[in-house]
Amino acid sequence: MKIPTLFPNRRAAFTLVDSVISMALLLVVIGASCGAIKFGFSVLRLSRENARATQIMVEKTEQIRLFNWDQLTSPTNGFLPTNTFLVAYYADNLGVTYTGQVTLRSVTLPVPVAYSNDMREVQLTVRWQTGGLQRSRSLTTFVSRYGLQNYVF
């Protein structure tokens, strides 16, 4: 049984307006998807660069931890890398280049205490440039002459 329609001679098809609107909607969806993918990759790249900067700071902190007090505090021994240093993102000098600095200074405590001469403040700063922006991370820690335990023989 055939269902009667109001316009029996009219064919079912999309009009030009329907096609233009659907193409515009499709372009908006594709553009938003491409933008979201690009943003996702930039966030991923930034998180990798931040993780590498953290690795560099941990590496320098571990190097400082291995020095004894005389090696750490003597300005002429050359153990502490107080000058700036360069580290590449990849081992073969590809990618972002990190510039870092280690600063060792005496501790200034608000209350004078007897152990203030046996402590030093270590500040590590790592800088790099990516995406036209200057980025930096820093870490501040303290070292003491005798440490938590006397484990250096």
Contact map, one row per residue, 1 for C-alpha under 8 A:
111000000000000000000000000000000000000000000000000000000000000000000000000000000000000000000000000000000000000000000000000000000000000000000000000000000
111100000000000000000000000000000000000000000000000000000000000000000000000000000000000000000000000000000000000000000000000000000000000000000000000000000
111110000000000000000000000000000000000000000000000000000000000000000000000000000000000000000000000000000000000000000000000000000000000000000000000000000
011111010000000000000000000000000000000000000000000000000000000000000000000000000000000000000000000000000000000000000000000000000000000000000000000000000
001111110000000000000000000000000000000000000000000000000000000000000000000000000000000000000000000000000000000000000000000000000000000000000000000000000
000111110000000000000000000000000000000000000000000000000000000000000000000000000000000000000000000000000000000000000000000000000000000000000000000000000
000011111100000000000000000000000000000000000000000000000000000000000000000000000000000000000000000000000000000000000000000000000000000000000000000000000
000111111100000000000000000000000000000000000000000000000000000000000000000000000000000000000000000000000000000000000000000000000000000000000000000000000
000000111110000000000000000000000000000000000000000000000000000000000000000000000000000000000000000000000000000000000000000000000000000000000000000000000
000000111111000000000000000000000000000000000000000000000000000000000000000000000000000000000000000000000000000000000000000000000000000000000000000000000
000000001111100000000000000000000000000000000000000000000000000000000000000000000000000000000000000000000000000000000000000000000000000000000000000000000
000000000111110000000000000000000000000000000000000000000000000000000000000000000000000000000000000000000000000000000000000000000000000000000000000000000
000000000011111000000000000000000000000000000000000000000000000000000000000000000000000000000000000000000000000000000000000000000000000000000000000000000
000000000001111101100000000000000000000000000000000000000000000000000000000000000000000000000000000000000000000000000000000000000000000000000000000000000
000000000000111111100000000000000000000000000000000000000000000000000000000000000000000000000000000000000000000000000000000000000000000000000000000000000
000000000000011111110000000000000000000000000000000000000000000000000000000000000000000000000000000000000000000000000000000000000000000000000000000000000
000000000000001111111000000000000000000000000000000000000000000000000000000000000000000000000000000000000000000000000000000000000000000000000000000000000
000000000000011111111100000000000000000000000000000000000000000000000000000000000000000000000000000000000000000000000000000000000000000000000000000000000
000000000000011111111110000000000000000000000000000000000000000000000000000000000000000000000000000000000000000000000000000000000000000000000000000000000
000000000000000111111111000000000000000000000000000000000000000000000000000000000000000000000000000000000000000000000000000000000000000000000000000000000
000000000000000011111111100000000000000000000000000000000000000000000000000000000000000000000000000000000000000000000000000000000000000000000000000000000
000000000000000001111111110000000000000000000000000000000000000000000000000000000000000000000000000000000000000000000000000000000000000000000000000000000
000000000000000000111111111000000000000000000000000000000000000000000000000000000000000000000000000000000000000000000000000000000000000000000000000000000
000000000000000000011111111100000000000000000000000000000000000000000000000000000000000000000000000000000000000000000000000000000000000000000000000000000
000000000000000000001111111110000000000000000000000000000000000000000000000000000000000000000000000000000000000000000000000000000000000000000000000000000
000000000000000000000111111111000000000000000000000000000000000000000000000000000000000000000000000000000000000000000000000000000000000000000000000000000
000000000000000000000011111111100000000000000000000000000000000000000000000000000000000000000000000000000000000000000000000000000000000000000000000000000
000000000000000000000001111111110000000000000000000000000000000000000000000000000000000000000000000000000000000000000000000000000000000000000000000000000
000000000000000000000000111111111000000000000000000000000000000000000000000000000000000000000000000000000000000000000000000000000000000000000000000000000
000000000000000000000000011111111100000000000000000000000000000000000000000000000000000000000000000000000000000000000000000000000000000000000000000000000
000000000000000000000000001111111110000000000000000000000000000000000000000000000000000000000000000000000000000000000000000000000000000000000000000000000
000000000000000000000000000111111111000000000000000000000000000000000000000000000000000000000000000000000000000000000000000000000000000000000000000000000
000000000000000000000000000011111111100000000000000000000000000000000000000000000000000000000000000000000000000000000000000000000000000000000000000000000
000000000000000000000000000001111111110000000000000000000000000000000000000000000000000000000000000000000000000000000000000000000000000000000000000000000
000000000000000000000000000000111111111000000000000000000000000000000000000000000000000000000000000000000000000000000000000000000000000000000000000000000
000000000000000000000000000000011111111100000000000000000000000000000000000000000000000000000000000000000000000000000000000000000000000000000000000000000
000000000000000000000000000000001111111110000000000000000000000000000000000000000000000000000000000000000000000000000000000000000000000000000000000000000
000000000000000000000000000000000111111111000000000000000000000000000000000000000000000000000000000000000000000000000000000000000000000000000000000000000
000000000000000000000000000000000011111111100000000000000000000000000000000000000000000000000000000000000000000000000000000000000000000000000000000000000
000000000000000000000000000000000001111111110000000000000000000000000000000000000000000000000000000000000000000000000000000000000000000000000000000000000
000000000000000000000000000000000000111111111000000000000000000000000000000000000000000000000000000000000000000000000000000000000000000000000000000000000
000000000000000000000000000000000000011111111100000000000000000000000000000000000000000000000000000000000000000000000000000000000000000000000000000000000
000000000000000000000000000000000000001111111110000000000000000000000000000000000000000000000000000000000000000000000000000000000000000000000000000000000
000000000000000000000000000000000000000111111111000000000000000000000000000000000000000000000000000000000000000000000000000000000000000000000000000000000
000000000000000000000000000000000000000011111111100000000000000000000000000000000000000000000000000000000000000000000000000000000000000000000000000000000
000000000000000000000000000000000000000001111111110000000000000000000000000000000000000000000000000000000000000000000000000000000000000000000000000000000
000000000000000000000000000000000000000000111111111000000000000000000000000000000000000000000000000000000000000000000000000000000000000000000000000000000
000000000000000000000000000000000000000000011111111100000000000000000000000000000000000000000000000000000000000000000000000000000000000000000000000000000
000000000000000000000000000000000000000000001111111110000000000000000000000000000000000010000000000000000000000000000000000000000000000000000000000000000
000000000000000000000000000000000000000000000111111111000000000000000000000000000000000000000000000000000000000000000000000000000000000010000000000000000
000000000000000000000000000000000000000000000011111111100000000000000000000000000000000000000000000000000000000000000000000000000000000000000000000000000
000000000000000000000000000000000000000000000001111111110000000000000000000000000000000010000000000000000000000000000000000000000000000000000000000000000
000000000000000000000000000000000000000000000000111111111000000000000000000000000000000000000000010000000000000000000000000001000000000010000000000000000
000000000000000000000000000000000000000000000000011111111100000000000000000000000000000000000000000000000000000000000000000000000000000010000000000000000
000000000000000000000000000000000000000000000000001111111110000000000000000000000000000000000000000000000000000000000000000000000000000000000000000000000
000000000000000000000000000000000000000000000000000111111111000000000000000000000000001000000000000000000000000000000000000001000000000000000000000000000
000000000000000000000000000000000000000000000000000011111111100000000000000000000000000000000000000000000000000000000000000111000000000001100000000000000
000000000000000000000000000000000000000000000000000001111111110000000000000000000000000000000000000000000000000000000000000000000000000000000000000000000
000000000000000000000000000000000000000000000000000000111111111000000000000000000000000000000000000000000000000000000000000000000000000000000000000000000
000000000000000000000000000000000000000000000000000000011111111100000000000000000000000000000000000000000000000000000000000000000000000000000000000000000
000000000000000000000000000000000000000000000000000000001111111110000000000000000000000000000000000000000000000000000000000000000000000000000000000000000
000000000000000000000000000000000000000000000000000000000111111111000000000000000000000000000000000000000000000000000000000000000000000000000000000000000
000000000000000000000000000000000000000000000000000000000011111111100000000000000000000000000000000000000000000000000000000000000000000000000000000000000
000000000000000000000000000000000000000000000000000000000001111111100001000000010000000000000000000000000000000000000000000000000000000000000000000000000
000000000000000000000000000000000000000000000000000000000000111111110000000000000000000000000000000000000000000000000000000000000000000000000010000000000
000000000000000000000000000000000000000000000000000000000000011111110000000000000000000000000000000000000000000000000000000000000000000000000000000000000
000000000000000000000000000000000000000000000000000000000000001111111011000000100000000000000000000000000000000000000000000000000000000000000000000000000
000000000000000000000000000000000000000000000000000000000000000011111111000000000000000000000000000000000000000000000000000000000000000000000000100000010
000000000000000000000000000000000000000000000000000000000000000000111111100000000000000000000000000000000000000000000000000000000000000000000001100000000
000000000000000000000000000000000000000000000000000000000000000000011111110000000000000000000000000000000000000000000000000000000000000000000000000000000
000000000000000000000000000000000000000000000000000000000000000000111111110010110000000000000000000000000000000000000000000000000000000000000000000000000
000000000000000000000000000000000000000000000000000000000000000100111111110000110000000000000000000000000000000000000000000000000000000000000000000000000
000000000000000000000000000000000000000000000000000000000000000000001111111000000000000000000000000000000000000000000000000000000000000000000000000000000
000000000000000000000000000000000000000000000000000000000000000000000111111110000000000000000000000000000000000000000000000000000000000000000000000000000
000000000000000000000000000000000000000000000000000000000000000000000000111111000000000000000000000000000000000000000000000000000000000000000000000000000
000000000000000000000000000000000000000000000000000000000000000000000000011111000000000000000000000000000000000000000000000000000000000000000000000000000
000000000000000000000000000000000000000000000000000000000000000000000010011111100000000000000000000000000000000000000000000000000000000000000000000000000
000000000000000000000000000000000000000000000000000000000000000000000000001111111000000000000000000000000000000000000000000000000000000000000000000000000
000000000000000000000000000000000000000000000000000000000000000000100011000011111000000000000000000000000000000000000000000000000000000000000000000000000
000000000000000000000000000000000000000000000000000000000000000100000011000001111100000000000000000001000000000000000000000000000000000000000000000000000
000000000000000000000000000000000000000000000000000000000000000000000000000001111111100000000000000011000000000000000000000000000000000000000000000000000
000000000000000000000000000000000000000000000000000000000000000000000000000000011111000000000000000011110000000000000000000000000000000000000000000000000
000000000000000000000000000000000000000000000000000000000000000000000000000000001111100000000000000011000000000000000000000000000000000000000000000000000
000000000000000000000000000000000000000000000000000000000000000000000000000000001111110000000000001111000000000000000000000000000000000000000000000000000
000000000000000000000000000000000000000000000000000000000000000000000000000000001011111000000000001110000000000000000000000000000000000000000000000000000
000000000000000000000000000000000000000000000000000000000000000000000000000000000001111100000000111100000000000000000000000000000000000000000000000000000
000000000000000000000000000000000000000000000000000000010000000000000000000000000000111110000000111100000000000000000000000000000000000000000000000000000
000000000000000000000000000000000000000000000000000000000000000000000000000000000000011111111111110000000000000000000000000000000000000000000000000000000
000000000000000000000000000000000000000000000000100100000000000000000000000000000000001111101111110000000000000000000000000000000000000000000000000000000
000000000000000000000000000000000000000000000000000000000000000000000000000000000000000111111110000000000000000000000000000000000000000000000000000000000
000000000000000000000000000000000000000000000000000000000000000000000000000000000000000111111100000000000000000000000000000000000000000000000000000000000
000000000000000000000000000000000000000000000000000000000000000000000000000000000000000101111100000000000000000000000000000000000000000000000000000000000
000000000000000000000000000000000000000000000000000000000000000000000000000000000000000111111110100000000000000000000000000000000000000000000000000000000
000000000000000000000000000000000000000000000000000000000000000000000000000000000000000111111111100000000000000000000000000000000000000000000000000000000
000000000000000000000000000000000000000000000000000000000000000000000000000000000000000111001111100000000000000000000000000000000000000000000000000000000
000000000000000000000000000000000000000000000000000000000000000000000000000000000000000110000111110000000000000000000000000000011100000000000000000000000
000000000000000000000000000000000000000000000000000000000000000000000000000000000000011110001111111000000000000000000000000000011000000000000000000000000
000000000000000000000000000000000000000000000000000010000000000000000000000000000000011110000001111100000000000000000000000001110000000000000000000000000
000000000000000000000000000000000000000000000000000000000000000000000000000000000001111000000000111110000000000000000000000001110000000000000000000000000
000000000000000000000000000000000000000000000000000000000000000000000000000000000001111000000000011111000000000000000000000111100000000000000000000000000
000000000000000000000000000000000000000000000000000000000000000000000000000000001111100000000000001111100000000000000000000111000000000000000000000000000
000000000000000000000000000000000000000000000000000000000000000000000000000000011111000000000000000111110000000000000000011110000000000000000000000000000
000000000000000000000000000000000000000000000000000000000000000000000000000000000100000000000000000011111000000000000000111100000000000000000000000000000
000000000000000000000000000000000000000000000000000000000000000000000000000000000100000000000000000001111100000000000001111000000000000000000000000000000
000000000000000000000000000000000000000000000000000000000000000000000000000000000000000000000000000000111110000000000001110000000000000000000000000000000
000000000000000000000000000000000000000000000000000000000000000000000000000000000000000000000000000000011111000000011011100000000000000000000000000000000
000000000000000000000000000000000000000000000000000000000000000000000000000000000000000000000000000000001111100000011011100000000000000000000000000000000
000000000000000000000000000000000000000000000000000000000000000000000000000000000000000000000000000000000111110000010000000000000000000000000000000000000
000000000000000000000000000000000000000000000000000000000000000000000000000000000000000000000000000000000011111110010000000000000000000000000000000000000
000000000000000000000000000000000000000000000000000000000000000000000000000000000000000000000000000000000001111100000000000000000000000000000000000000000
000000000000000000000000000000000000000000000000000000000000000000000000000000000000000000000000000000000000111110000000000000000000000000000000000000000
000000000000000000000000000000000000000000000000000000000000000000000000000000000000000000000000000000000000111111010000000000000000000000000000000000000
000000000000000000000000000000000000000000000000000000000000000000000000000000000000000000000000000000000000101111110000000000000000000000000000000000000
000000000000000000000000000000000000000000000000000000000000000000000000000000000000000000000000000000000000000111111000000000000000000000000000000000000
000000000000000000000000000000000000000000000000000000000000000000000000000000000000000000000000000000000000000011111110000000000000000000000000000000000
000000000000000000000000000000000000000000000000000000000000000000000000000000000000000000000000000000000111100111111110000000000000000000000000000000000
000000000000000000000000000000000000000000000000000000000000000000000000000000000000000000000000000000000110000001111111000000000000000000000000000000000
000000000000000000000000000000000000000000000000000000000000000000000000000000000000000000000000000000000000000000111111000000000000000000000001110000000
000000000000000000000000000000000000000000000000000000000000000000000000000000000000000000000000000000000110000000111111100000000000000000000111100000000
000000000000000000000000000000000000000000000000000000000000000000000000000000000000000000000000000000011110000000001111110000000000000000000111000000000
000000000000000000000000000000000000000000000000000000000000000000000000000000000000000000000000000000111110000000000011111000000000000000011110000000000
000000000000000000000000000000000000000000000000000000000000000000000000000000000000000000000000000001111000000000000001111100000000000000011110000000000
000000000000000000000000000000000000000000000000000000000000000000000000000000000000000000000000000001110000000000000000111110000000000001111000000000000
000000000000000000000000000000000000000000000000000000001000000000000000000000000000000000000000000111100000000000000000011111000000000001110000000000000
000000000000000000000000000000000000000000000000000000001000000000000000000000000000000000000000000111000000000000000000001111100000000111100000000000000
000000000000000000000000000000000000000000000000000010011000000000000000000000000000000000000000011110000000000000000000000111110000000111000000000000000
000000000000000000000000000000000000000000000000000000000000000000000000000000000000000000000000011100000000000000000000000011111000011110000000000000000
000000000000000000000000000000000000000000000000000000000000000000000000000000000000000000000001111000000000000000000000000001111100011100000000000000000
000000000000000000000000000000000000000000000000000000000000000000000000000000000000000000000001100000000000000000000000000000111111111000000000000000000
000000000000000000000000000000000000000000000000000000000000000000000000000000000000000000000001000000000000000000000000000000011111111000000000000000000
000000000000000000000000000000000000000000000000000000000000000000000000000000000000000000000000000000000000000000000000000000001111100000000000000000000
000000000000000000000000000000000000000000000000000000000000000000000000000000000000000000000000000000000000000000000000000000001111110000000000000000000
000000000000000000000000000000000000000000000000000000000000000000000000000000000000000000000000000000000000000000000000000000001111111000000000000000000
000000000000000000000000000000000000000000000000000000000000000000000000000000000000000000000000000000000000000000000000000000111101111100000000000000000
000000000000000000000000000000000000000000000000000000000000000000000000000000000000000000000000000000000000000000000000000000111100111110000000000000000
000000000000000000000000000000000000000000000000000000000000000000000000000000000000000000000000000000000000000000000000000011110000011111000000000000000
000000000000000000000000000000000000000000000000010011000000000000000000000000000000000000000000000000000000000000000000000011100000001111100000000000000
000000000000000000000000000000000000000000000000000000001000000000000000000000000000000000000000000000000000000000000000001111000000000111110000000000000
000000000000000000000000000000000000000000000000000000001000000000000000000000000000000000000000000000000000000000000000001110000000000011111000000000000
000000000000000000000000000000000000000000000000000000000000000000000000000000000000000000000000000000000000000000000000111100000000000001111100000000000
000000000000000000000000000000000000000000000000000000000000000000000000000000000000000000000000000000000000000000000000111000000000000000111110000000000
000000000000000000000000000000000000000000000000000000000000000000000000000000000000000000000000000000000000000000000011110000000000000000011111000000000
000000000000000000000000000000000000000000000000000000000000000010000000000000000000000000000000000000000000000000000011110000000000000000001111101000000
000000000000000000000000000000000000000000000000000000000000000000001000000000000000000000000000000000000000000000000111000000000000000000000111111000000
000000000000000000000000000000000000000000000000000000000000000000011000000000000000000000000000000000000000000000000110000000000000000000000011111000000
000000000000000000000000000000000000000000000000000000000000000000000000000000000000000000000000000000000000000000000100000000000000000000000001111111000
000000000000000000000000000000000000000000000000000000000000000000000000000000000000000000000000000000000000000000000000000000000000000000000011111111000
000000000000000000000000000000000000000000000000000000000000000000000000000000000000000000000000000000000000000000000000000000000000000000000000011111000
000000000000000000000000000000000000000000000000000000000000000000000000000000000000000000000000000000000000000000000000000000000000000000000000011111100
000000000000000000000000000000000000000000000000000000000000000000000000000000000000000000000000000000000000000000000000000000000000000000000000011111111
000000000000000000000000000000000000000000000000000000000000000000000000000000000000000000000000000000000000000000000000000000000000000000000000000011111
000000000000000000000000000000000000000000000000000000000000000000010000000000000000000000000000000000000000000000000000000000000000000000000000000001111
000000000000000000000000000000000000000000000000000000000000000000000000000000000000000000000000000000000000000000000000000000000000000000000000000001111
